[in-house]
Amino acid sequence: MKIRHMQGKLALLLTIASVVTLSACGNGNNEANKENAAASPTTNDTAATTTNGTDAVDTSKHVDLDWYYPGTQQKDVQAIEDAMNKIVNEKINASIHLHTIDWGSYDQKMNVMISTGEKFDIAFTSSWTNDYLQGVSKGAYAPLDDLLPKYAPQLLASMKPGIWDATRKDGKIYAVPNQQIFAKSFGMFVRKDLADKYKDSLPASAKGMPDFEAFFAQIVKNEKGVTPLAGGNAATGLSGYEYYEPIGANDSPGQFVQGDASLTVVNQYERPDQKQAYETAKKWAGMGFFSKDIANEQTDVYEEKMKSGKYAAVAQVMKPGGEVEFKNKFGFDFVQVPYQTPYISTDGILSTLNAISKTSANPERAMMFLELINTDKDLYNLICHGIEGKHYVFADKDKGVIGMPDGVTAETNGYNPSSDWMFGNQFNSYYVDATQVGTWEATKALNDSAVVSPAVGFAFNPDPVSAQIAQTKKVIDQYRVALGFGSVDPDKYYAEFLKKLKDAGSDAIIAEKQKQVDAWKAANGK
Amino acid sequence: MKSAISQELSVVQRTIIHAVLMVFSLLCMIPFLLVVSASFSDEASISEYGYSLWPRQFSTFAYHFILSEPTQMLKAYGVTFTVTITGTLISLIVSSLIAFALSRTDFAYRKQFAFFVFFTMLFNGGLVPSYMVVTQLLHLKNSLFAMILPYAIVPWFVLLLRTYFTQIPEALIENAKLEGAGEVRIFAQIALPLSLPAMATIGLFIMLNYWNDWYLSLLYIDKPTLYPLQLLLYNIMENINAISANPQTQGIALPGQTARMAIAVLATGPIIFAYMFVQRFFIRGLTVGAVKG
């Protein structure tokens, strides 16, 4: 018996021993990496305290900053990092390390890094990947209210207080919005050749989707093989959404009527304009304004059809320069016709942010870096477009227009992340196409002139009614697109839709939204 | 057996059976053929006409796109092969050692150890603790072992093997002992050869486990040089989606559907051959654990 025990134990020991040796190998690897990492940056301890203007900012000690953001791995990222560090090192005596995490991994990776308290300094966060509000409630990010005026005064001044308010959670700012288009409004992107041809029936600006009926009728009548209105993933058909401001998920029941200062939450699906929209949709479907399987059309099918010119128009969020993007994507010239008043909501601002981690050993220096990347054009364009002569050349230096170097294409370029909006103030970016010149000024003007929603800074917490939201979402998915594209008769199905929504708990959601809005109003003195 | 059937069945019966089996195997093959055909099709023709068994418009654009950087793809294949082979070996050795010990009625702590293995099938610490163990305790981040160790013991496979080992007559082991064989020799020269079908089957399962895995590498691998095939392909796909959704990218031609299919072909290709090698054990091995649950 004893011998057998011994053997059992021996086997166990062996297992443990093998595990230990294996992990020791791993360890060795890791340490080698660390040494490499430590050896590579040129430590510049002698660089004096910066001449940043702000007093008492001690930068005598060289620090390393780790920045995580999603993207496609770029071949020459190391060269970019080195070039950036020349500037960063000189100005704030720090080295930045760029960690590009592939799109598919970013969410998951940041989630575990945050949950396990792994050290990083700056991370990209937003409402659509690496969720900002969730991160804040997990305590992932450092509050910036004290850091901003001291270490990033220019950055703080570059956006109006209403914009910063959107990032506040419980009164505190936890992230820096990257300036880009904040104002949101829906518009109709219409193929320019068709818009010119039928310009008499196309309104210059509209109050809502129904205003396009005359134009679409012309298309059906005169253009064989062209369907007036495209579907695609974002398409919801007609539903009167242009008159409302969503709270939480785009289509969940309970929205503000746009411009309503009292912030009353209404069930948008019950409103008369909604029923009207569905009736119009039914009529339009009968007139052949939609393709047959529009309700189920996948994005790539939609894109192929756009490229081959089978659609005359598509409803999308508008922005200055949007036509150029459409032309690049689909090959046709487009014009934008707005049908909604532009407004700034929390969501538009939270779509691209950079936050400083609570685990950062040097939050001040990280803040200084964010100031630098948002104000230093050279540094910012390095990370956006790479190195001049290698990754881009100037086509028109005065206007800040760049192009690809000779013999380099988008596919062969060693550094072309194409995501300016992720790294800082997009208005500092070079234009990649001469037709874009002036877009940034126009966008800035639009941001400045757009109405800031009275609800900016309010973020709905869906947890108390998450069951109802999931239930209603099922109902909405089942009916809304079918009704919005007129595939079913509203006389019969609209009432059924509303009843099922109620059964699924839409009233509870609306009550909860109103409760949270009221509490937020009381806390913020609105 | 074969001759017995041919005697009993008439030509008509046999033809019917063969016809049914042929239809069935066609049904199994057609989806795969569709995938291969779609991967060689032109993107536009797919969105226009849908899938077809033969490419309507032949194009290798999807492969060109995915294989545009062959070194990275080859590296990824290398990583995947290394992880799969070392992982399968380690996992097979460790699992069979535990399973053998657990199968022996004369092992004193059998119940405790069996429970220890079984317990993890029902309960585990979840993502965060295991991430901490791998990254902070074992320091395996960005190492090949991060993709191997977490799957080294799969309790279900251990239990399957144990069931198979218990079928070895105890008398055989007693006899070997009387002849002077030690435990290691009994394990290596009696138990293992007798359970070859089980080892081959479980080996194949383990191999597929390692081959198909991208989750561990997603969590623990940052360095593109250490990307295994599945993660690389997953990333290519996700990046295509992200690029085509990014309004800023300027007219880069991207394969969508076809790339998805080409990825499926590249990802399944080599591992199909593993089936051929293991197939002769496979049929016997499938009944592992069927007799004694």
Interface residues (C-beta under 8 A of the other chain):
Chain A: M1 R4 H5 Q7 G8 A11 L14 T15 S18 V19 L22 S23 C25 G26 N27 N29 N30 N33 P70 T72 Q73 H99 I101 D102 W103 G104 S105 Q108 K109 V112 S115 T116 E118 T299 D300 V301 E303 E304 K305 K307 S308 G322 E325 N328 K329 G331 A410 E411 S418 S419 D420 W421 V432 D433
Chain B: E43 A44 S47 E48 S68 V94 L97 I98 A101 D106 F107 A108 Y109 L127 V128 Y131 M132 T135 Q136 L138 H139 L140 K141 N142 S143 F145 A146 I148 L149 E183 L218 L219 D222 P224 L231 Y234 N235 M237 E238 N239 N241 A242 I243 S244 N246 P247 Q248 T249 Q250 G251 I252 G256 Q257
